Amino acid sequence: MMPILKEKKRYILFEVISPVKFSAEEVKSVVEEGLKRFLGELGLAKAGAMFISEKWNSTKQRGLLKISHKMVDEAIAALILIKSIKNREVIFRSVKVTGTVKKSKSIK
């Protein structure tokens, strides 16, 4: 495929603030549900959101979300509106938006 036809993507590095540690699968399901609730099915399809579970850091509770460059602000808003995981209060905080996965690794 020609590079001009490829959709541009961004990576949102986010952090889950909670005294309880969560697994990647728990966070993935909540993030997908939150995006679907906020964006709807059509918006979710346009965003092309993908939770990258290999990049989940369980000690820092940080994860990476791949998203279309046009839907970054909407995805961040959807993450902020997530208030609980398994009936436990949490706060989602977006740390950084990058264009490559490598740049997100350098964030401390």
N, C-alpha and C positions, 0 to 999 in steps of 0.2 A: 504494500500500500504506500502511496506517495505520502511524504511527511506532511504536506499541506492538508491532506484529508483526515489525518489522525486527530482525534479529539484531545485538547490540552487538558492536563490533569494537575491537581495540586494535592499535597499531603497535609492533613491537619494533625498535628501532634497535640493530643489532649491528655488531661490528667484527671483521675477520679480521686476526689478528696473524701476519705472516709476512714474511720478507725478499723473497719473490717476489710480484709483482703479478698478480692474477687478473682475468679479465674477468667481466662480469655473468652470462654464460651458464654459465661454469664454476661459479661460486658457486651459481647457481640450481639446477643439476642436483644438486650435492652437498647443498644444503639440503633439497630435495625428497626425496632418497633418505634422508637422515638422519631427517627427520620420519616418513617411511614406516616405516623400520626401528624407530624408537622407539615410535611411536603405533599402528602397524598401519594397515591400510586403512580400517577403521571409524573409528578415532580421527582419522585424517587428514581423513576426510569430515566428521566432527563439528567439527573445528577450522576448516575452511574456509580453510586456509592459502594465502596468495598472496604470492609474492616480487615486490616492486615493482621491476622492473629499471630503470625511468626514474630512480629515486632512488639508483642505485648510484654511489658516489663512488670512483673507481678510485685517486685519490691518497691518500685516507685509508683506503681499503679498508673503507668502511662501506656498509651496506645496510639496507633496510627490509622487514619481514615483517608482512603484515596477517594477523591471527588472531582467532578468537572470544575474547571476554572470559573465557570459562570455561576456556580451554585455554592461557592465557598461561604458567603455570608449567611445564606439560608441554612446551611449545614451547621454552622457554628451556633446559630440561634436555636436549632433543633436540639443540639447537644446541651445547651444551657438549660433548656426546659425539662430535661430529664432530672427527676427529683429523688428517685429511689430505685434500688436494685434489691430484689427479694425482700421487700418491706423494710429495707434499711435505708436511712437517709443518706444521700450522697450529693456531692457538688461536682459537676463537670466543668472543667476549666480548659479553655483552649490555650495552649502554650505558644504555638508557632505554626505558621503556614509556610510551607516550603514547596519548591518545584521538583525536588528530588528526595529520594529516601536517604541518600548519603548525608545531605545537609541536616536532616532531622536527627541523625545519630550524634552530631556534634553538640546538640543542645544538652545542657547539664541541669 
